[in-house]
Amino acid sequence: MKCPRCGVDDDKVIDSRPAREGQAVRRRRECIACDERFTTFEYVEVKTLLVIKRSGHRVGYDRSKILGGIARACEKRPVTLERMEAIADYVERELMRDIAGEVSTREVGELVMSKLRTEDEVAYVRFASVYRSFKDVDEFMSELRHLLDGKEDAGDRS
């Protein structure tokens, strides 16, 4: 591993521990030449996953798009970056279980929404409003009523 400071390819690992719920290994390294300390992550190489867009085009799966959408939905909400990463991790794990190697944007969106709904209802509504492309206020209000009905049902059980 090349040192990010001096570029020398000679370092030692000073700490290793699991990361991303056991899906990766985090390593702290120290450059032998300049004593710079830096972190690397090691992941299992996963199969190629294609996402089928609404237009029918297929594109490679891009985790950063999922995380970006989650981050926009959670803007100014009390959801930590760690929780957003955990949602993206969950979505990615679920998608990788697909044997076919292809998944629709609809399936991806539904997975994200299922986790956001339990994490932060405002973030869920924000994500759903963009993802579902509500045609008018009535559709949007219908979704809000559905969300509120679910809360009232849960409140009745307590």
N, C-alpha and C positions, 0 to 999 in steps of 0.2 A: 504494500500500500504506500503510495507516495505521500510524503508530508505536504500538507496544504501551505505551509510557510516557506520551506526551503526546497521542496521537490525531491528530496533524497528518498530512495526506496529502501529504507532500513529503519524499522521500528520494532517496538516490543509491545505486546499486549499486557496492560497492567490491571485490567478488570474485564470480566465477561459476565453478562447476566441476560436472562430472557427478557424480551420486549414484545409489545403488541400481543399480549395474552398468549405468549408462547409461540407465536408465528414468526418470530425473528430473534436474532441474538444481537445485543448491543455490546460493542467492544470499545473500551477506552484504550487508546494507544499513546505511546510516547516515542517521538522521533529520537533515534540514537545520535544524530548529527547536531540538532539544535535544541533538543529537550522540549519542543512544542508538544502539547497534549491535544489530541483530537478524538472524536467519536466516529465510529463506523457502525453500520448495521448490516447484518447478513440475513438474507431471506432465501427461502426455497424458490427455485425457479418454477413458475407456474405456467400451465398451458396457455396458449393464446386464446383469448376470449373476444368474440366479435359481438358488437352491439348493433342490432338492426334498428335503424332510425325509422321514423314515421313514413319517410319518403321511400323506404325500402332499401336504401343504401346501407352497406355494412361498413362499420369503422371499428378500429381496435379499441378495446376497453381502455379508458383513461381515468385512473383513480382521482387525479387532480380535478377533473370535471365534477365528480361526485362531491368531493370535499369543498370545492368552490361553491356549488349550489347549497350545500349545507351551511357553509359560512355566511352566505348572503341571507339565508333564511333566519339565521341565528344572530344577525347583526343587532347590536344593542340589547341583547337578551342575556340572561344569566346562565349561558351555556359555555362551559370552558372549552378551550381548544382540545384538551384531552378527551372530553365527551364527544366532540365532533369527530375526532379521529376514531374513537371507539365505534361510532355509528358507521363511518366509512369502512372500518375493519369488518363489521358485521355484514354489511352489504356485500363486500368483496368475498367473504367466506361463503355466503349463500350463493352468490353468482358462480363461484368456482366449482360448486357441487354439480352444476349442470353438465351432464355428460356430453351433450351435443356441442358445447363450445360456442353456442350462439344464444343471445338473450335479447329480448325487445326492450326498447327504452321504457315501455309501459311497465315491464316487470321491475326494471331498475328503480323507476320512480315510486312504484308501490312499496318496494322494500324500504326506501328512504323514508317515505311518509309513515310507514308503520312504526319506525323507530322514533321519528320526530314527534309523532302524536303522543307517545308516552314520555318523551323528554321535555318538550315545551310546546304547548298548544298554539301559541302565537307563531312560533317558528314553523309549526306544521301547517297552519293556515297560509302563511307566506309562501311556503314551498308549494303547497297545493294550488294556490292561485296562479302561480307561474306554470307549474307542471301541467295542470289540467286545462289551462287556457280557458277560463270561464268566459262564456260568450256575452254574459250580461250580469247585472247586479243580482237578478233573481237566482241564477245558478249559484253565485257566490253565497248569497244569504241561505240558500237551501243547504249548502255544505256546513255553514255555521250552525244552522238549526240542528243538523244531524250531529254535529260535535257536542252541542249543548244538551241534546236529548240523551246522549251517551253519559254525560256527567250526571244528569238528573237521575237516570236509571241506577248509576253507581251509588248515588247519594241515598236512594231509596233502600238499598241493601244494607246500609250501615245502621 
